Amino acid sequence: MGAVSKLITEGIKSRVRRPSLFSKLTTVDDLIASGFFKNGMRMGWSGFTGVGYPKVTPIALAEHVEKNNLQGKLRFDLFVGASTASETEDRWAKNGMIARRYPYQVGKTVQKEINANRILFADKHLSEFPLDLVSGYYTLEKKGNDIEKLDVVIVEATAITEEGHIIPGASVGATPEIVQSAAHVVLEVNTVLPNYEGLHDITLGKFAPYKFPNLIQRVDDRVGTPYIPLDNDKVIAVIESEKLDKTSDSELQDDASHRIANNILEFLEHEVTMGRLPIHLLPLQSGVGNIANAIIGGLADGPFTDVEVWTEVIQDTFLDFWEHHKLSFASATSVAFSPSGFKRFYEMWDELKDRLVLRSQSVSNSPEVIRRLGVIAMNTPVEFDIYGHANSTHVCGTRMLNGLGGSNDFLRNSKLSIMHTPSTRPTKNDPIGISCVVPMCSHIDQTEHDLDILVTEHGLADVRGLAPIERAKLIIEKCAHPDYKPILKEYFDMAENKCMSIGAAHEPQMLDKVFKMHLNVMSKENTMRIKSW
């Protein structure tokens, strides 16, 4: 008891309001030395888009592997709602500690290992992953009524309630369902972060045919609890954490991202003028990255007021949106600010805590709710093609980037679906060596039936109600880079003539030529600017 009492710090006493959990206080070194962690375990973490992930235990496990030359010998199947951070996940990948990974990731080493098939990765719609997990889709050898799908789950909490339930931090993600699936739980109570209590609305998925509707009709509706329920008998360790999330600075907004943002803002104003959108717009969803930041930054300076947001991730420019009194309420599953952004967020806490809610990703990404609210969805692909299909995941059809994430949850079910990208990206040999507008996507995640608006810095193609050949002409004219426009026009004309000659010209393609631009950029020429078809 004496050893435990030394671990009951002032921070722990203020954050852990269930005294019976004090007996489970331990150090991470003692937990690892106990031999609990075994090769082949299925492990879940809290976290979403680089915030709210456990830090003490994963970092200590990596150090244990490095110190004892256990690289490739202590491997786990890792389940997280989305991405974590390089200090944990990338380091684990470097040490050969990840055997399988679900359903979304970010990190150069993780991606390298995935594309070498040393990590087996399966991406999934983020709205579906949590319920798939508790339904046993990743543990098919277990019986359906065995709810303990994961051997151990490590969760970061900013507080523990009197009943022993978890108050998360800057993200919720799939943590409720991951905890629900746990055989054992390790709690990392972070005492340097603020207590986020009151910011969350937590729900747990129900199994068909006993599912209830998500009774959300407004962005600010609450339908759950402010905590994640936890069976305290599953808790094997409580560890104090004093580590901050390792977030990155916001991506710089370049000229192309500003031009793309302006094209979208002008379109939204036109839709209001035409009476197809209300003056305060409909709830907005925005992805991550410099284009998303430019769009939200433009809205902060734009004409729209009392705007609502229904999205996955809140980034730095949303703080400007709030400060300019243009954003009335936001719902998300994560607040992923830069270090300076988190400082601003905490300074604005009293003003924002009643204008923001963090939900489970099964709700933030729920197709049912997205359709009911009429969300305007905006995301960035790898590429889109002349007929309006988009590729969000694979470079040249084979190299995995991060995963599908929530893009399809939103784009497939939104009132307006908008895909935005720079028209080109550089290669080693050519500053515009990659065209993001291609004859046919090398991998398709979003189909032509799901996308309404396609945008680059050169223009905006509104393809609602258009036939494939109409879409192709408009996308080439409005979205392609000037250097690629004649290349794409020539391809389309050739394909149309060839397909007309055989009576198959509804969506003309030449399968023997359609990927020539991709093949050329993969060759020593390293550019999509082909000389001829």
N, C-alpha and C positions, 0 to 999 in steps of 0.2 A: 504493500500500500504506500510505503514511503517513496518508492520510485515513481509511482503514479502521481502522487501528490505534487511532485516537482514539475510535472507536466501540466498541472492545472494553473496555467498562467492567467493573468488578468484578462487577456484577450479571449481565452477559452471560456472563462467564467462569464464573460459578457455575451458571448455568442452561442454557447451550448446551454440551452435552458432546460435540458432534461438531465438531471444529475446522475441518473443511472448509467448514462453513457460515459461518465468520467472513468469508470472501471475499465473501459476499453481503450483509454488513451495509451499510446505507445509511440515509439520513435520508428521512423522508416527503416533504420538499420536493424532494429530488433525484429521488425516484421519480415524483412528479407532473410535475416539469419534463421528465422523459424523454419525455413524451407517450404513455406506455403506455396510460393509460385513455382509451378511445374511446367516443363516443356509440353506444348500442345494444348494448353488451356485456351478456352474461349473467354475473351476479356472485353468488357465494355468500359468506355470512358464517357464522362460528361463532356460538353463542349460543342461549339458551333462557330464556324468561320474564325477560328483563332482566338476565341475568348471563352472563359468558363471551363477550360479543360484542367484536369489535375496535373500538377507540376512536380510535387515533391516525390511521389512514388515512381512515376515513369522515369524521371531523371535519375533517381537513385538506382533503379533497376538497370538503366543503361550503364551507369558507373560500375555496377556489380558485374555486368557482362564484360566490360572492358578490362576491369581489374583482374578477372579470373579467366580471361581468354575463352569466354563462352560464346563468342560470335557464331551464329548459326546453330547453336546448341540449345538455346532457350528462346523458343519461338512461340508466338501467340497468334490466334485469329482475333483481329481487332475490329470492334464495332463502335462507331462514333456517329452521332447525328450528321456531322459534316466534317470539315477540316479542323485540325488543331494548330500546332505551331512547329517550326523546324527544331526547336530545342527539345521537343519530345519525339514527334513522329519521324522527322527526317533522321534524327540521331538513331532511333530504333531501326530504321531502314538500313542505315549504314552498318549497323551491328548485326544485321540479319535476324532481327527479333520479330519481324512481322511475316507470318506465313500467308495469311489472308487478310484482306481489308475490305470493309463495306462502309457506306455506299458512295463516299465522295472524299477526295483528299487534295491537298495542296503541298507541294514540296518537290524540289528538284531530284533529291535522292530517292524519294518514294516513287516518283514517276519513272526514274531510270530503272529501278528494280521491278516495277510493274511491267515495263516494256521489254524487260529481259526475262519475264515470267518467273522471276524469283519471288515476287509477291503476286499471289493470285487475287485479282481485284474484280469485283462486280459492282458496277454502278447501278443506281435505282432511282426512280422518282422519289424525292425526299418526302413527299406526302405519304407514300406507300410503305417506305422502309420500316417505320416503327411498328405498324400492325403486322407486317410480314414477319418481323422478328418474334413478336409474342405469339404469332400463329405457328411458329416452328419451321418456317421456310428455309432457315439457315442451319437447322438442326434436324434433318429429316429422319435420322435414326432414332429420335426420341418420340414417345407417344404424344399425341396432341394435347392431352390434359396435363402434361408435365410442364409446368410454367417456368421452371428453373432452366432456361436455355443457356445461360452464360455462367461459367464457373465463378467468375469474380467480376465485380464492377467497381471502378474507382471514380468517385464523384467529388467535385469541388462544391462546397457549400459556403455561403456567407453567414449562415446562422442555422441553428437547429431549434425547432419550436419545443414548447413544453411537452407536446405529445411525441416528440422524437422525429418530426418530419423535416424535410430538407427545404431550406430557402436557397435557391440557386443564386448565381451572380448575373453576369452580363449576357448569359444565354440560357435558353431552355433546350431547344433542339429536340432530340429523341430521348433525353435523359429520363423522363417519366417511364417510358416503356422499357428502357435499358435497365432501370432499377427494378421494375416489375418482373423482369426476366432473370434477375440475379439469384444465384445460390448463396453468394457471400458478397458483402459490401465493405469497401474501405472508404471512410469519409475523410476528406481533406478539408478542414475548416480554415478558410482563409481569413485571417484576422487583420490584414493590412488593407484589404478592400473594404469599401463601405458595406454596411448591411443593406441589401437590396430588397428587404422585406416590403411587400405591398405592391411591387412592380409587376408581379407575375399572375397569370391566369392559367392554371394547370388543369388539364383534362387527360383522362386515360381512355384509350380506344376500347370499344366494345366489339365482341365477335358477332358476325352475321350468324343467324338472322335476327339477333337481338340488338342491333345497333339503333341508336337514337339519332335524330337529326342534330347537327350543330346549330343550336338555336341562337345564331348570331345574325342580326339584321342591320346592325350599325357597327362601324369600326370600333367604337368605344364600349360595345357590349362586353360584359364579363359573364362567363358561364361555368367557371371552375373554381378551384381553390387557390389561395396564394402560396401554396407549398406543394412539394412532391411527396406523396405518401410513402412511408418507409416502415417496413417491418423490422423493428430494432433487434430481433433475434438473429437477423442475417448479418448484422454489423460485427465484423471481426477486428476492426481497428479504427481508432479515431486519431488523426494526425494533424497537428497544427501546421498550417502553411503561411508563410510570409513572403510568397513570391507573386509578383504581378504578371499579368498576361504580357507576352512578348509580341505586341502588335507593331505594325510598320507605319511609317509616315504615309500620308495620303498620296496617291498617284498624281503626278503633275498633269494638269489639263493643257494639252497642246492645241494648236490651231485647228486641227481636224476635229477634235472632240468638241470644241466650241461651235464649229460650223454645223456639226451633226446636231448638237443641242438646239441651235437656232432653227434648224429645219424642223425639228420636232415641235418646238414651242410655237412656231408659226402655224404648223398644222393644227395644233390644239386650239389656238385662237380661231382658226378658220372653222373648226368643228363647232365651236361655241356660236360663232356668227351664223352658221347654217342651222342651228337649233338641234344638232345631233348630240351635243354635250351640254350639261348645265353650266352656269357661269362659274361655279366653284369646282368644275370638273367632276370626275368620278374618282374613287380611291385609286391612288397610284401605287404601282409596284416598280421598283427599280433594282437592277442587278448591281454588281460591284465593279469598280474600276474607274478609269478617268472619264469615260463617256458618261457613265451614270452620275459621277460627281458633277460634271459640267451641266447635265440636265437639271439636277436638283439645284445647283448654284444659279442657273438661269431662272428657275421658278422663284427662287428667293428674291431675285431682282425684277421679276415679271409682274404682270397685271393681275394674276389670280390670287384670291384671298380665301381664307377659311378652307384650305385644301386639306384633305385627309389622305393618309397613307396606309395601305395594307400590303406589307412586304415581308421579306425574310430578314433582311439585314439593314440596320441603320448605320450610315457612315457620317463622316465629318460634316459634309455640306448640309446635312439635315439640321445641324445646329444653327447655321445661318438662316435656314428656312424658318426655324422657330424664332430666332432673334428678330427677324424682320416681320414677325407677327403674320406670316402668310400660312403657316402650317398649324392647323387647329388640333389634330390628334393623329398619332401614329401607332400602329400595331405591327409587331415583328416577332421574330423568335430570337433575335440577337442584336446587341448594340456593339459593333466592332469599330471603335474609334481608334485613331492614332494616339500615341502617348499624349500629345498636346490636346487632342480632341477629348480624351477622357478627363483631362484636367478641366477643360471648359464644361463638360457634362456635369462634373461634380459641383462646379461653381454654380451651375444653373439648376441643380437638383430640386430645390424647393419649387421652382417654376415649372419644371418638366415632369415631376413625378405623377402629376394628375393628368398629363397629356400624352402618356406613353404606357403601353402594356406589352409585356413579353409573354408569348404563348408557346405551347408545344408545337413542334413543326408539323405534326399531323393536322393541326388547326390552321396555323399560319399559311400552310400550303394546300389547304383543303380545296379540291375542285368544287365541292358543293358551295362553300362560302365565297370563293372567288367569283363564281357565276352569279350568286345571289347579289353580291355587292356591286357587280358590274365593273370589276377592276380594269384599269388600263395598265397593261404589262409591257415592260421594256427590258430587253436583254441583248447581250453581245454574242454573236456566234464566231466560230472559226471562219466560216464562209457561208454564203447563200448562193443559190443558183438562179438562172434566168427564169425559172418557172415558179420560184418562191419556196423551195425547200431549203432547210438550213441544217448545218452541221455544227454542233456545239462541243464536240468531244474529241474527235480524232483528226490529227494532222495527216493529210494525204491518205486518209482512210484507215490508217493502221496504228499510228502513234497516239496513245492515250494521253490526254492532258489531265484534267481534274475529275471529270465525270459529268453526268447529266445535271446533277444538282436539282434545283427546283424550277429550272427554266420551263420545262414542259407542263408542270403543274399549273403555272401561270399562263403561258402562251396558249395552251390548248383550251383553257376555260375562261379567258378574259373577255370582256366586252370589246376591247381593242387590243390587238397583239402587234407589238412593234419590235422589229429586229434592227439594230443599229451597229454599224461597224465602219472603220476606215475602209476606203475603197481598195487600198493596197497596204502591204507590209513589206519591210525590206528583207533581202537575203544578203549573204556575204558579198555577192558580186553585183547586186542591182538594188538601188534604194527603193525601187517599186517592183521588186522581183516576184512578189506574190499578189495576185489579184484576189480580192475577197468576194468578187462576183465571178462565177464560173459557169460553164455550160451545164454541168451536173455535179452536185456535191459528192465528194469522195466517201462520205458517210452521212446518213440522214437521221437526225434526231427529231426535227420538227418538219412536218409535211406541208405541202402547199395548201392543205385544207385548214391549217391552223394559224397561218400568218396573214395579217391584213396590210401591214405597212412595212416597207423595207427602206432603210435610210443609210446613206453615206454622207460624207462632207460635200459631195457634188449635187445631191438632191434627194428627193423623197418620192418613192413610188407607192401610190395608194392602189393596191390591187384588188380591193373589195369588188366583187361582182364581175371580175374579168375572166375571160377564157384563157387557157394557157398561152396561146400565141399572142394575145393582147398583153398578158403579163410580161412575157419575154421582151417584147419591143419596149415596153415602158421601163422595165428594170434596167435594161441596157442603156437606154437613153438617159434616165434620171440618176442611176447609181454607179455605173461603171466609171473608172478612171479614164480620162481622155485617151491615154495611150492604149488602153485595152478595149475601148469602145469599138473600133473598126475590127479588131480580132473577133470579138463576140458577135458583132453583126454579121461578119462573114460566115461564122459557124452557123448561126441561126438560119441564114439564107440557104446555105448548102443543105442543112438538115431538113428544112421545110421543102425544098425542091425534091430531095431524094425521097422523103416520106410521102409527098403528094403523088409521086410516080407509082407508089405501091398502095395508095389508098389508106395510109396509116399516119395521117398528119395532125392528129388531135394535139399531141405534145411531141413535136419532132425532135428526135435524137439520132445521132450516128454512133452506134456502140463501138465501132472500130476507131473512132476519133475523139470521143467525148472526154477522155481523160488525158489528152495529149498535153494540155497545159500543166497538169500535175506531173506527168512523166518528165516533162522538160525541166521543171524546177528541181526534180530529184536527180537529174543528170549533171554532168560536169558544167553545163551551161548555167545552171542554178538560177533560172528565171522562167516565169510563165509567159514572157513576151516572145512567143513562137514566131518564126518567120513565115510559116504557111501551115495550112491544115493538111 
